[in-house]
Amino acid sequence: MKKLLQEKFQLTEAGARGLVKSVWSSFAYYAIYMLPMLLIIFFIQSTIEKNKLGISSFLLLIVVVLVIMYLVTNINYKTTYNETYKESANLRIEIADILKSLPLSYFSKHDISDLSQTIMSDVATIEHALSHAIGHCIGYVLFFILIGIMMLVGNYKLGLCVLIPLLLSVGLLYLSKKRQVSIRAKHYIKLRNISERFQSSIEMSQEIKSYGLKKKTMEDIENDLVESEKIQTRAEVIQAFPVSLSGWITKLSIGFTIIVGIYLFINNEVNLLYLIGYIIAATKISEGLEGIYMYLGEIFYLDSRIKRIKELRNTKTQTGQNVEFSNYDISFDNVRFAYNQKNKNVVDCVSFTAKQNQITALIGPSGCGKSTILKLMSRLYDYNYGKITIGGYDIKEVDTECLFKKISVVFQDVVLFNTSIMENIRIGDINASDEEVKRAAKLAGCEEIIEKLPEGYNTLIGENGAKLSGGERQRISIARAMLKDAPIILLDEIAASLDVENESKVQEGLNRLIRNKTVVIISHRLKSIQNVDQIILLNNGKVEAAGTHDEIYQRSKLYRNMIEKSNLTEEYKY
C-alpha cells in the first residue's frame, strides 16, 4: 500500500508511511463508531429475549465504548494531522533539493512564479487533502468493504438493498471524474497565469508607470480574475451536480432496506432486530458516504498539482562524481548547443582551449554565443554534442557541487539578496570571517559604496539590491567572486555598469585575483582585452579566429571592423 500511495500522490517515503497510518486509523475510526449501534442492538436483543442486562453492566459497557471511541479518535487525529504537517515540510525540502540539482535550462523554460507556487500553494493543497480527505477516504473504502461483506453474510437480500444504491452512486461520481479533473486543470492553469501576471507587474512596475501602461495592466489583470471566477463557477457546478445526485441516490438504500425488510419480516425471513440493525446500518453508511463525496471532490482537485510535482521528480537532473583536478585547463571539442532542440544551434562546432594561468577573452557580435559558452563551461547548461573538459574530465561526469566549488562566475545580470552587504558578499564563502569579507570588498572597490550607507556593511540593500545602482550591484558581485577565490574565473561584461574610475579600481583587484587561475572574460570594450593571452572571435555561434590581438587583427576582417567601430564609439560626441 505504501508504494502505491507514494506514487499516486507523489509523496516522500516518510509521507507515504504516515498516510498508511492515517488510513488504518481512519478505518478504525469508522469501524469503532459502529459500536454505539451494536450496543443498542445488543440492548434491544437482551430486552426482547428477556435476558435483562444489569444497569451497572450496561453502564459499564457504555463507558468502555466511550473510552475506546475517545482513544481511537485521539489516535486518528494525531496520525492524520501530525503526519500531514511533517510531510508538508518533507515534501518542500525534497522539491527544493530537486530544484537545486536541475540544470539552468529548466528554469529558462519555466516561470519562476510557477515553481514558487508548486513549492508553496501546491504542497499546501496536498497538505490539506492529506489531513482532511485522503486518509479518511481510503479508510472509509476499507470499512465499506468490511461492513459490506458482513451485511451480505448476515442477510444477502438486505445487504444488497443497502449496497446496490451506494455502489450506483459511487459509479455515477466516478464517471464524472474526468470532467471534474478537466475543468479543475483549466482553473489551475489560469491561476498560474494570474500569478505570473502579478509577478511581472510588480517586477516591471517602473516600466509600466514610465510608459503609461498602468490602466492596460490593471484591465488585463481584472480580465484574468473575471475569467478565473467564471472557470471556478463552472467547476463548482460541474462538481456539485454529480455529488448532489450521488448523495440523493445513497438515500435510496434506506428506502429499499425498509421496504424489502418489511416484506421479509412479514414473511418471517428476518426478525425485527435484524431489520432494525440493517436500517440503522444503511443510515450510517449512506451518511458516511455523503461525507466521503466531499473528500473525493478535494482529491480530484489535486490532480494537476500532483502531476506538476511528478513532472519535477521525473525531470532529468545533473549528476556526476567528485573528482580531484590536477589542472584547470578548459577545452571545448566540437561543442554544439541549442536552448531548444528544434531551434538553430547557438553554439555550433566550437573548439578551443582556455589554459590555466592565462586569460582568454571571448568576443564577437551580439548574439554570437559568448555568454552561452560561459554557461556551458560552468555547467549551468549541459551541451548537446561534442565535449567540454576541465583538467581532462568531461564536465558532464563531474558532480555539480564539486564543479561549482572550483568556479567563480560574475555575469552581467547581477542577482543580490534582500540582506546586508556583508552577507551578500559572504555568499562567495559562507565560512569567511568579517575581515575576509571586508578585504574582498576593498579589492572590488566596494568601500566607497559602503562608507555612504547608514549602517555600513550591515545595511540591508532591498530586493535584488534595489537600494544600489547597477554599478554598485556589479561591484558587490565581483567581491563575491574575489572572496570565493576559485581556480576558474568567468567574467561576463563585468565593466558594463561601471564608470571609468571604478573600472580601473576593479581591474586592479582583478589583476591580483586572477594569478595562477584559468580566466575567461567577455568584454565589448576591445581595448581592455588587447593584451590578454588568447582571444576567441565568435560569429554566428562558430569560432572565426583565435590567437593574440596582433594575430587576429592580421587574419580577420570582422575583428578589424569591430576595432574600427569601437574606436569610433569612443570618439563619438553627443
VOGU-3710 file (C-alpha; in Angstrom, 3 decimals, decimal comma):
1> mkkllqekfq> 0,000/0,000/0,000  2,825/2,397/0,864  4,426/2,290/-2,606  1,047/2,684/-4,289  0,129/5,743/-2,199  3,603/7,252/-2,666  3,310/7,035/-6,446  -0,363/8,039/-6,598  0,006/11,215/-4,534  3,719/11,902/-5,180
11> lteagarglv> 4,663/11,762/-1,503  8,007/11,221/0,152  8,666/7,787/1,624  8,061/9,138/5,132  4,857/10,801/3,941  3,585/7,545/2,440  4,260/5,762/5,745  2,358/8,479/7,572  -0,551/8,219/5,138  -0,736/4,450/5,683
21> ksvwssfayy> -1,023/5,112/9,433  -3,737/7,684/8,709  -5,640/5,194/6,525  -5,688/2,481/9,174  -6,537/4,894/11,981  -9,412/6,255/9,843  -10,565/2,690/9,189  -10,566/2,076/12,945  -12,374/5,390/13,465  -15,248/4,433/11,126
31> aiymlpmlli> -15,419/0,890/12,488  -15,449/1,982/16,118  -18,290/4,419/15,513  -20,475/1,424/14,698  -20,132/0,309/18,330  -22,975/2,517/19,638  -25,291/0,946/17,043  -24,186/-2,552/18,052  -24,651/-1,635/21,698  -28,236/-0,503/21,029
41> iffiqstiek> -28,973/-3,732/19,111  -27,439/-5,747/21,920  -29,624/-3,911/24,448  -32,775/-4,452/22,358  -31,953/-8,131/21,884  -31,414/-8,679/25,595  -34,726/-6,916/26,304  -36,674/-8,933/23,710  -35,212/-12,224/24,885  -35,868/-11,159/28,496
51> nklgissfll> -32,228/-11,753/29,210  -32,050/-8,491/31,091  -28,679/-6,925/31,463  -27,997/-5,265/34,776  -27,971/-1,472/34,670  -24,472/-1,411/36,104  -23,233/-3,838/33,432  -24,882/-1,804/30,666  -23,389/1,437/32,004  -20,013/-0,257/32,171
61> livvvlvimy> -20,347/-1,237/28,505  -21,222/2,350/27,616  -18,150/3,620/29,475  -15,917/1,047/27,741  -17,321/2,023/24,342  -16,826/5,736/25,050  -13,238/5,161/26,200  -12,461/3,120/23,074  -14,044/5,801/20,860  -12,022/8,515/22,603
71> lvtninyktt> -8,745/6,616/22,221  -9,342/5,787/18,553  -10,430/9,366/17,777  -7,346/10,732/19,530  -5,034/8,364/17,663  -6,760/9,191/14,372  -6,335/12,924/14,969  -2,650/12,598/15,809  -1,743/10,252/12,966  -3,740/12,278/10,444
81> ynetykesan> -2,671/15,820/11,300  0,800/15,307/12,786  1,970/13,114/9,914  0,463/15,566/7,446  2,385/18,551/8,751  5,620/16,552/8,752  5,012/15,573/5,136  4,399/19,163/4,018  7,866/20,072/5,338  9,489/16,928/3,892
91> lrieiadilk> 7,870/17,471/0,502  9,006/21,101/0,280  12,554/20,137/1,253  12,591/17,368/-1,360  11,308/19,715/-4,090  13,963/22,284/-3,103  16,647/19,574/-3,384  15,301/18,611/-6,825  15,340/22,228/-7,995  18,890/22,578/-6,719
101> slplsyfskh> 20,060/19,722/-8,939  18,227/20,811/-12,107  20,152/22,481/-14,932  19,618/26,170/-15,592  17,897/25,218/-18,851  14,909/24,006/-16,821  14,408/27,436/-15,258  14,674/29,188/-18,608  11,675/27,136/-19,800  9,516/27,519/-16,668
111> disdlsqtim> 8,184/30,600/-14,905  9,737/31,256/-11,509  6,304/32,139/-10,107  5,063/28,727/-11,278  7,856/26,971/-9,376  7,262/29,019/-6,230  3,549/28,191/-6,441  4,436/24,492/-6,668  6,522/24,676/-3,507  4,037/26,771/-1,537
121> sdvatiehal> 0,494/26,550/-2,923  0,528/23,030/-4,413  2,138/21,473/-1,356  -0,293/23,370/0,914  -3,239/21,977/-1,094  -1,843/18,444/-0,851  -1,252/19,010/2,862  -4,910/19,941/3,385  -6,088/16,926/1,396  -3,817/14,613/3,397
131> shaighcigy> -5,186/15,887/6,697  -8,853/16,142/5,700  -9,553/13,820/2,783  -7,176/11,133/1,559  -6,724/9,077/4,722  -10,413/9,331/5,616  -11,483/8,396/2,086  -9,282/5,301/1,777  -10,054/4,295/5,360  -13,766/4,505/4,603
141> vlffiligim> -13,352/2,370/1,467  -11,746/-0,371/3,576  -14,503/-0,013/6,174  -17,153/-0,116/3,423  -15,717/-3,380/2,057  -15,674/-4,949/5,529  -19,177/-3,855/6,515  -20,491/-4,831/3,060  -19,169/-8,368/3,400  -20,614/-8,624/6,919
151> mlvgnyklgl> -24,064/-7,480/5,735  -24,079/-9,865/2,772  -23,145/-12,740/5,074  -25,826/-11,744/7,618  -28,637/-11,485/5,047  -27,691/-11,119/1,406  -31,102/-9,682/0,398  -30,975/-6,828/2,924  -27,232/-6,467/2,224  -27,915/-5,937/-1,478
161> cvliplllsv> -30,650/-3,402/-0,627  -28,075/-1,390/1,286  -25,133/-1,821/-1,097  -26,597/-1,583/-4,627  -27,773/2,083/-4,376  -24,493/3,034/-2,695  -22,412/1,366/-5,414  -24,529/3,043/-8,107  -23,939/6,448/-6,541  -20,178/5,778/-6,370
171> gllylskkrq> -20,204/4,689/-10,029  -22,002/7,874/-11,086  -19,478/10,028/-9,268  -16,580/8,104/-10,763  -17,959/8,576/-14,275  -17,940/12,352/-13,695  -14,295/12,295/-12,532  -12,776/13,023/-15,962  -14,947/16,114/-16,444  -14,249/17,356/-12,925
181> vsirakhyik> -10,493/16,889/-13,298  -10,514/18,612/-16,709  -12,258/21,788/-15,509  -10,102/21,882/-12,382  -6,997/21,639/-14,577  -8,175/24,682/-16,577  -8,680/26,624/-13,365  -5,246/25,532/-12,142  -3,557/26,819/-15,304  -5,500/30,087/-15,116
191> lrniserfqs> -4,406/30,647/-11,528  -0,801/30,065/-12,588  -1,157/32,649/-15,372  -2,607/35,164/-12,918  0,262/34,559/-10,523  2,779/35,120/-13,314  0,994/38,308/-14,413  1,063/39,673/-10,864  4,767/38,925/-10,527  5,543/40,517/-13,886
201> siemsqeiks> 3,518/43,604/-12,957  5,462/44,002/-9,718  8,869/43,419/-11,326  8,073/45,729/-14,269  6,341/48,451/-12,244  8,914/51,057/-13,283  8,389/50,351/-16,989  4,600/50,168/-16,559  4,492/53,603/-14,955  7,029/55,267/-17,236
211> yglkkktmed> 5,246/54,090/-20,407  1,733/54,835/-19,157  0,653/51,188/-19,118  -0,969/51,259/-15,685  -4,558/51,263/-16,979  -3,941/48,484/-19,517  -2,119/46,355/-16,952  -4,999/46,752/-14,492  -7,534/45,819/-17,180  -5,550/42,707/-18,132
221> iendlvesek> -5,370/41,573/-14,510  -9,079/42,250/-13,948  -9,981/40,304/-17,107  -7,897/37,357/-15,906  -9,568/37,447/-12,497  -13,045/37,569/-14,051  -12,194/34,653/-16,330  -10,817/32,725/-13,369  -14,035/33,330/-11,438  -16,094/32,032/-14,380
231> iqtraeviqa> -13,991/28,868/-14,607  -14,279/28,381/-10,852  -18,071/28,771/-11,018  -18,292/26,213/-13,850  -16,073/23,866/-11,874  -18,286/24,164/-8,793  -21,437/23,462/-10,854  -19,826/20,513/-12,639  -18,750/19,094/-9,299  -21,935/19,921/-7,372
241> fpvslsgwit> -24,377/18,199/-9,757  -22,933/14,641/-9,657  -22,156/14,948/-5,938  -25,732/16,039/-5,174  -27,238/13,355/-7,417  -24,987/10,683/-5,923  -25,958/11,865/-2,432  -29,642/11,535/-3,326  -29,086/8,004/-4,675  -27,435/6,947/-1,410
251> klsigftiiv> -30,721/7,721/0,386  -32,383/5,020/-1,721  -30,515/2,370/0,257  -32,510/3,344/3,374  -35,803/3,211/1,469  -35,031/-0,095/-0,229  -33,902/-1,610/3,064  -37,130/-0,536/4,808  -39,427/-1,738/2,007  -37,694/-5,068/1,378
261> giylfinnev> -37,043/-5,543/5,092  -40,736/-5,172/5,984  -41,610/-7,668/3,236  -39,075/-10,136/4,592  -40,254/-9,541/8,174  -43,881/-10,218/7,214  -42,786/-13,463/5,580  -40,752/-14,394/8,676  -37,464/-14,344/6,754  -35,864/-11,862/9,176
271> nllyligyii> -36,597/-10,915/12,737  -37,279/-7,385/13,920  -33,812/-6,991/15,405  -32,122/-7,773/12,072  -34,413/-5,354/10,294  -33,656/-2,531/12,730  -29,941/-3,287/12,518  -29,862/-3,111/8,726  -31,910/0,100/8,660  -29,502/1,727/11,143
281> aatkisegle> -26,520/0,417/9,147  -27,958/1,763/5,877  -28,476/5,154/7,520  -24,959/5,316/8,988  -23,219/4,099/5,820  -25,144/6,421/3,476  -24,411/9,395/5,731  -20,745/8,443/5,852  -20,603/8,036/2,084  -22,058/11,505/1,517
291> giymylgeif> -19,236/12,925/3,626  -16,709/10,940/1,611  -18,015/12,537/-1,604  -16,787/15,895/-0,327  -13,387/14,287/0,210  -13,410/12,869/-3,331  -14,026/16,345/-4,737  -10,935/17,583/-2,930  -8,884/14,610/-4,158  -9,963/15,295/-7,767
301> yldsrikrik> -8,793/18,882/-7,202  -5,273/17,554/-6,528  -4,791/16,022/-9,962  -2,990/18,953/-11,646  -0,871/19,623/-8,579  0,234/16,013/-8,284  1,129/15,937/-11,999  3,199/19,112/-11,525  5,221/17,558/-8,702  5,583/14,313/-10,673
311> elrntktqtg> 6,913/16,287/-13,636  9,506/17,880/-11,367  10,554/14,494/-9,994  10,874/12,999/-13,483  12,942/15,878/-14,855  16,476/14,757/-15,659  18,920/16,144/-13,113  22,634/16,829/-13,455  24,663/14,009/-11,949  28,338/13,142/-11,713
321> qnvefsnydi> 31,202/12,118/-9,459  33,507/14,023/-7,168  36,929/14,393/-8,780  40,325/15,874/-7,916  41,520/18,208/-10,670  45,250/18,189/-11,444  44,900/21,326/-13,602  42,159/23,684/-14,712  42,535/23,881/-18,484  39,094/24,197/-20,120
331> sfdnvrfayn> 38,779/22,503/-23,518  35,880/22,695/-25,983  35,858/19,936/-28,604  33,348/20,391/-31,432  30,679/21,570/-28,980  27,150/22,274/-30,190  24,253/23,621/-28,149  20,718/24,962/-28,695  18,396/26,241/-25,970  15,608/24,377/-27,720
341> qknknvvdcv> 16,411/21,250/-29,710  14,128/22,421/-32,537  15,961/25,745/-32,898  19,227/26,645/-34,554  22,422/25,976/-32,588  23,550/28,973/-30,545  26,980/27,331/-30,215  27,940/25,431/-33,351  31,015/23,163/-33,579  33,109/25,300/-31,216
351> sftakqnqit> 36,618/24,101/-30,341  39,281/25,934/-28,279  41,246/25,605/-25,034  41,397/28,171/-22,228  44,619/27,380/-20,355  45,370/27,773/-16,671  47,427/30,825/-15,730  46,193/32,556/-18,874  43,419/34,999/-19,723  41,131/34,027/-22,581
361> aligpsgcgk> 38,748/36,635/-23,996  35,555/35,752/-25,861  34,478/38,461/-28,281  32,102/38,821/-31,198  28,874/40,496/-32,322  25,812/40,390/-30,069  24,095/37,017/-30,120  27,175/35,093/-31,269  27,087/32,769/-28,213  29,637/34,313/-25,835
371> stilklmsrl> 27,521/34,237/-22,638  26,165/30,815/-23,594  29,711/29,441/-23,721  30,320/30,691/-20,165  27,135/28,941/-19,033  28,270/25,731/-20,715  31,707/25,979/-19,083  30,179/26,276/-15,622  27,606/23,533/-16,377  24,683/25,820/-15,761
381> ydynygkiti> 23,581/24,278/-19,071  24,611/20,895/-20,461  25,888/20,874/-24,038  24,072/18,792/-26,687  27,001/17,416/-28,699  30,785/17,356/-28,561  32,754/17,501/-25,329  33,812/20,020/-22,678  36,583/19,032/-20,277  38,209/20,679/-17,281
391> ggydikevdt> 41,566/19,203/-16,352  40,799/16,281/-18,662  37,451/15,423/-17,010  34,237/15,611/-19,037  32,171/18,089/-17,027  29,005/16,040/-17,673  30,587/13,338/-15,499  31,566/15,710/-12,684  29,237/16,332/-9,739  27,847/19,866/-9,979
401> eclfkkisvv> 28,633/20,700/-6,325  32,233/19,625/-6,879  32,417/21,661/-10,098  30,768/24,811/-8,751  33,313/24,979/-5,912  36,033/25,439/-8,498  34,332/28,207/-10,475  33,571/31,851/-9,733  31,124/33,435/-12,160  30,270/37,112/-12,480
411> fqdvvlfnts> 27,530/37,653/-15,036  26,323/40,921/-16,474  22,925/40,483/-14,812  23,622/40,560/-11,076  21,306/38,922/-8,542  21,501/40,073/-4,917  19,548/39,010/-1,842  17,493/41,223/0,441  20,016/41,138/3,252  23,098/43,098/4,311
421> imenirigdi> 26,067/43,867/2,078  28,217/41,755/4,401  26,036/38,676/3,904  25,651/39,273/0,155  29,425/39,200/-0,266  29,812/36,287/2,165  27,805/34,131/-0,260  31,153/33,654/-2,040  32,404/31,761/1,026  29,896/31,235/3,841
431> nasdeevkra> 32,732/30,336/6,238  34,635/33,567/5,631  35,311/35,906/8,549  34,161/39,527/8,566  37,731/40,638/7,910  38,000/38,398/4,849  34,704/39,786/3,535  35,942/43,350/4,015  39,225/42,550/2,265  37,321/41,218/-0,776
441> aklagceeii> 35,057/44,282/-0,729  38,099/46,564/-0,753  39,663/44,707/-3,703  36,383/45,042/-5,632  36,175/48,789/-4,966  33,137/48,494/-2,654  34,479/50,584/0,228  33,345/53,839/-1,356  29,794/52,462/-1,606  29,762/51,109/1,927
451> eklpegyntl> 31,032/54,320/3,527  27,987/56,206/2,205  25,476/53,736/3,666  23,907/54,435/7,087  24,874/51,090/8,644  27,921/50,290/6,556  28,363/46,577/5,890  25,182/45,802/7,861  22,932/47,913/5,614  20,035/45,982/4,086
461> igengaklsg> 20,074/46,573/0,325  16,481/45,613/-0,610  15,074/43,098/-3,058  17,807/42,292/-5,606  19,840/45,254/-4,341  17,117/47,797/-5,152  18,846/50,434/-2,979  22,046/50,232/-5,051  22,884/51,407/-8,549  23,741/48,981/-11,349
471> gerqrisiar> 27,453/49,625/-10,965  27,282/49,189/-7,190  25,491/45,858/-7,555  28,144/44,759/-10,042  30,949/45,520/-7,592  29,205/43,523/-4,837  29,038/40,596/-7,270  32,735/40,942/-8,079  33,556/40,996/-4,354  31,745/37,665/-4,001
481> amlkdapiil> 33,938/36,125/-6,703  37,068/37,524/-5,068  36,058/36,083/-1,708  35,426/32,647/-3,244  38,911/32,728/-4,813  38,141/29,774/-7,103  40,739/28,452/-9,593  38,448/29,223/-12,556  37,178/32,787/-13,054  34,415/33,546/-15,583
491> ldeiaasldv> 33,618/37,222/-16,141  30,771/38,372/-18,387  30,800/42,095/-19,174  31,632/42,980/-15,572  32,563/46,549/-16,509  29,336/47,276/-18,385  27,795/49,153/-15,433  30,999/50,763/-14,141  32,311/54,229/-14,792  35,937/54,688/-15,908
501> eneskvqegl> 37,267/55,404/-12,404  35,599/52,399/-10,778  36,509/50,133/-13,681  40,153/50,990/-13,070  39,774/50,131/-9,350  38,097/46,819/-10,117  40,742/45,894/-12,687  43,475/46,426/-10,095  41,712/43,961/-7,790  41,154/41,508/-10,634
511> nrlirnktvv> 44,836/41,529/-11,517  45,554/40,174/-8,021  42,629/37,740/-8,143  43,464/36,037/-11,463  47,056/34,982/-10,764  47,620/31,249/-11,475  43,970/30,833/-12,454  42,042/29,959/-15,600  40,321/33,188/-16,592  37,711/33,609/-19,318
521> iishrlksiq> 36,253/37,061/-19,900  33,707/38,666/-22,178  34,021/42,356/-22,929  32,700/44,732/-25,561  35,440/47,210/-24,657  38,001/45,772/-27,034  40,863/47,926/-25,773  40,602/46,254/-22,361  41,303/42,777/-23,792  44,000/43,505/-26,361
531> nvdqiillnn> 46,772/42,318/-24,019  45,174/39,012/-22,962  46,897/35,708/-23,748  44,225/34,464/-26,155  41,261/35,971/-27,980  38,470/33,766/-29,322  36,490/35,591/-32,010  32,962/34,186/-32,384  30,475/34,811/-35,171  27,066/33,108/-35,565
541> gkveaagthd> 27,962/30,539/-32,905  31,234/29,500/-34,601  34,898/30,284/-33,919  36,024/32,616/-36,714  39,534/33,192/-35,401  41,694/32,503/-32,341  45,023/33,925/-31,199  46,555/37,106/-29,828  45,335/40,585/-30,744  48,010/41,037/-33,412
551> eiyqrsklyr> 47,414/37,601/-34,934  43,664/38,022/-35,221  43,978/41,597/-36,431  46,028/40,367/-39,372  43,732/37,437/-40,232  40,180/38,608/-39,524  38,280/41,298/-41,385  35,463/41,043/-38,785  37,921/41,785/-35,954  39,387/44,785/-37,758
561> nmieksnlte> 35,849/46,053/-38,373  34,977/45,626/-34,666  38,131/47,516/-33,624  37,274/50,324/-36,033  33,706/50,620/-34,715  34,944/50,503/-31,125  37,280/53,420/-31,799  34,507/55,401/-33,493  32,240/54,801/-30,493  34,834/56,105/-28,051
571> eyky> 35,405/59,190/-30,197  31,680/59,901/-30,645  30,407/63,156/-29,126  26,762/63,950/-28,332
//
